[in-house]
Amino acid sequence: MKLMPKGIGDQISFSDNETNTSGRQRPEGLGEVSRGIVAPVVLFIVDVFVGSLLSVVLLFMQMGVAACSDLSVQCDYQLLYATLWITPIATLATAAGTITVLILQRRQRTAATWLVPALGLMAIVIAFIVAGTLLGVAIPV
């Protein structure tokens, strides 16, 4: 026995393979939006982790400033200070860029959304290499 008037229940479908009232096919597994956000979010987490780790490594590399206590070694303290912030700034810029792209494209996920955090990861590694090279110049040992 049906409790709904004729015509109302005819449009409701509970089958996964049937189309809903708008005529679109239901997605299988993760939703369309979920599928497009997984890779950028995972890469975002990797970016923050790698950026933090490389920043700490750079901080430990800066402990070579102890060699500057020797009077025969001339160290560039301004360059040392500048190299301290290169990797963290690259990490923050990557995080801000990824969050901005995810917010701006939250309705429509394109295949290239993952590209922003991936390029950011490359930028973080390049920033670390540049900072390490500049650190070698600042502490000539």
KEKEBA-44723 format. One record per atom (N, C-alpha, C, CB): x, y, z negated; residue in one letter. Coordinates in steps of 0.2 Angstrom, whole numbers, plus 5000, padded with zeros to 4 digits. Each point is the difference from the previous one (the first is absolute). Last residue first. Glycine has a CB too. Layout:
REM residues N
XYZA;...
//
This chain:
REM residues 141
542051424973V;500449954996V;500349955004V;499350024990V;499150215011P;500649975004P;500449964996P;500050105007P;497550004992I;500549974995I;500549965004I;499149994991I;499350125021A;500050054994A;500549974995A;498850035002A;500849855018V;500350065002V;500150044994V;499550005011V;499349804987G;500749995001G;500450065002G;499649895004G;498150134994L;500349994993L;500749985001L;498949964996L;499850065023L;500250074997L;500349994993L;499050055007L;500349765004T;500550025004T;500250074997T;499649945010T;498549964981G;500649964998G;500650035003G;499349904998G;498650195009A;500250024993A;500749964997A;498750034998A;500449915023V;500250065001V;500350034993V;499250025010V;499749774990I;500650005004I;500350075000I;499649905007I;498350094985F;500449974995F;500749995003F;499149944995F;499250145019A;500150054995A;500549974995A;498950055001A;500349805015I;500550055003I;500250054995I;499449985011I;498949874982V;500749975000V;500550045003V;499449895001V;498450194998I;500350004993I;500749965001I;498849994995I;499950035025A;500350074998A;500349994993A;499150065007A;499849755001M;500650015004M;500350074998M;499649935009M;498450024982L;500449954997L;500750015004L;499149924997L;499150205011G;500250034994G;500549964997G;498950054999G;500149875020L;500550055002L;500250034993L;499550025011L;498849834986A;500649975003A;500650045002A;499249915004A;498650184988P;500549974995P;500649965002P;499050004993P;499650085025V;500250064995V;500449974994V;499050075004V;499949785012L;500650035002L;500350064996L;499649975011L;498349914987W;500549974996W;500750035002W;499349894999W;498750175012T;500050034994T;500649974995T;498750015001T;500549945023A;500650034998A;500150034993A;500150035012A;498049864999A;500549954999A;500750034998A;499449935009A;498350194984T;500349985006T;500549954999T;499750115005T;498049974982R;500649984999R;500349985007R;499749954988R;498350215001Q;500349975006Q;500749984999Q;499250065007Q;499750044975R;499449985004R;500249955006R;499450104996R;502350014990R;499649954996R;499449985004R;500450054989R;501550115016Q;499849955004Q;499649954997Q;501050025007Q;500050174982L;499750035006L;499749945004L;500850095000L;500349854980I;499450044999I;499750025006I;500450044989I;501649845013L;499449964997L;499450044999L;500949924995L;501050205011V;499849965005V;499449964998V;501250005006V;499950114977T;499650055005T;499749965006T;500850104996T;500649784989I;499450024997I;499650045004I;500549994989I;501749975018T;499549945001T;499450014997T;501049934999T;500650244999G;499849995007G;499549945001G;501150055003G;499950004976A;499550055001A;499749995007A;500650084992A;501249785001A;499349984997A;499550055001A;500749954991A;501450095018T;499749945003T;499449984997T;501149965003T;500150224988A;499850025006A;499649945004A;500950095001A;500349874978L;499450034999L;499650035007L;500550034989L;501649865012T;499549954998T;499350044999T;500949934994T;501050195012A;499849965005A;499449954998A;501250015005A;499950124978I;499650045005I;499749965006I;500750104996I;500849794989P;499350014997P;499650055004P;500549984989P;501749985019T;499649945001T;499350014996T;501149935000T;500550264999I;499849985007I;499649945000I;501150045004I;499950074976W;499350015002W;499849985007W;500050094992W;502349904998L;499649974995L;499250005003L;500850044991L;501050085021T;499949935001T;499549964996T;501250005005T;499450234990A;499649995006A;499949935002A;500450115004A;501149944979Y;499350014998Y;499549995005Y;500550084992Y;501849905014L;499849954995L;499350014998L;501249984996L;499850195016L;499849945004L;499849944996L;500850055009L;500050144979Q;499450015003Q;499749955005Q;500350124999Q;501849864990Y;499549994996Y;499350025003Y;500850024991Y;501749895018D;499550055002D;499349994996D;500550015012D;502349934982C;499349985002C;499550065001C;500249904993C;502650035005Q;499550055001Q;499449985002Q;500950075003Q;501449824984V;499449995004V;499550065000V;500149884998V;501950114988S;500249995007S;499549995005S;501049954996S;498750064980L;500150075003L;500249995007L;500350044989L;498049794998D;500850015001D;500150065004D;500149885001D;497750064994S;500350034994S;500850005001S;499149954993S;499349965023C;500150075001C;500450034993C;499050015008C;500249764994A;500650015003A;500250075001A;499849905006A;498150044986A;500549994995A;500750015003A;499249924993A;498850065020V;500250074999V;500550004994V;498950045004V;499949775005G;500750015002G;500250074999G;499949915008G;497950014989M;500450004994M;500750005001M;499149934995M;499250065021Q;500250074998Q;500450004994Q;499050055005Q;499949755004M;500650025004M;500350074998M;499549935009M;498549994981F;500649974997F;500650015004F;499349914996F;498750185012L;500250034993L;500649974997L;498850034999L;500349885021L;500450065001L;500150044994L;499450015011L;499349804987V;500749985003V;500450065001V;499549905005V;498350144990V;500349984994V;500749975002V;499049974994V;499650095023S;500150064996S;500449984994S;499050055004S;500249785009L;500650035003L;500250074997L;499749955011L;498449934981L;500649964999L;500650035003L;499349905001L;498650205003S;500250014993S;500649964999S;498850014997S;500349975024G;500250074999G;500350014993G;499250045009G;499849754997V;500650015003V;500350074999V;499749925008V;498150044984F;500549964997F;500750015002F;499049924998F;499250195013V;500150034994V;500549964996V;498950055000V;500549875021D;500350065001D;500250034993D;499450025011D;499249794990V;500749985001V;500550075001V;499649895006V;498150134992I;500249984993I;500849985001I;498849954997I;500050125022F;500150054996F;500349984993F;499050055006F;500449795010L;500750035002L;500150064996L;499849965011L;498249934986V;500549954998V;500750045001V;499349895002V;498850225005V;500050004993V;500649954998V;498750034999V;500849985024P;500350064998P;500050004992P;499550065010P;499649754999A;500750005002A;500250074998A;499849935010A;497950034986V;500449954996V;500850015002V;499149925000V;498950195010I;500350044995I;500549954996I;499050074999I;499549875020G;500550055002G;500450034995G;499250025009G;499249814986R;500549975005R;500550065002R;499249915004R;498850154984S;500549964996S;500649985004S;499149964992S;499150135019V;500350054996V;500649974996V;499050085000V;499549785011E;500450045005E;500450054997E;499149985008E;500249814977G;499750055004G;500550035005G;499150014990G;501449745002L;500050074997L;499650045005L;501149984995L;498149805010G;500650014996G;500050074997G;500649915006G;498150085016E;500149944996E;500650024995E;499649925009E;498450255002P;500749975000P;500149944996P;500450125002P;497349955011R;500350004994R;500849985000R;498849984994R;499850135027Q;500149934997Q;500450024993Q;500149955012Q;498050224999R;500749985000R;500149934997R;500350124999R;497650005003G;500249975006G;500749985001G;499150065005G;499450044977S;500350055005S;500349975006S;500350074990S;498749804992T;499550045003T;500350055005T;499349994990T;502149805006N;499650034996N;499650055003N;500849994991N;500249765019T;500150084999T;499550034995T;500450005012T;500649744987E;499550045003E;500250084999E;499149914998E;502149914992N;500150005007N;499550055004N;500549884999N;499550074977D;500650035001D;500150015008D;500549964989D;497150034998S;500549955003S;500650055002S;499149925004S;498850154987F;500449984995F;500649965002F;499150014992F;499050195016S;500349945002S;500549994995S;499950025012S;497850144994I;500549984995I;500349935002I;499450074991I;498750035020Q;500650045002Q;500649984996Q;499350095004Q;498449834993D;500349975006D;500750035002D;498849985003D;499850084978G;500549954999G;500349975006G;499449974990G;498950205011I;500550024996I;500549954999I;499250074994I;498949885019G;500450055003G;500650024996G;498950045006G;498849874983K;500349985006K;500450055003K;499049925002K;500750094972P;499650015006P;500349975006P;499450104995P;501349804981M;500150065004M;499550005006M;501250004997M;499049814988L;499750064996L;500150065004L;500249944989L;499649795018K;500450065000K;499650054997K;500549975011K;499649754987M;499650065000M;500450065000M;499149944994M;
//
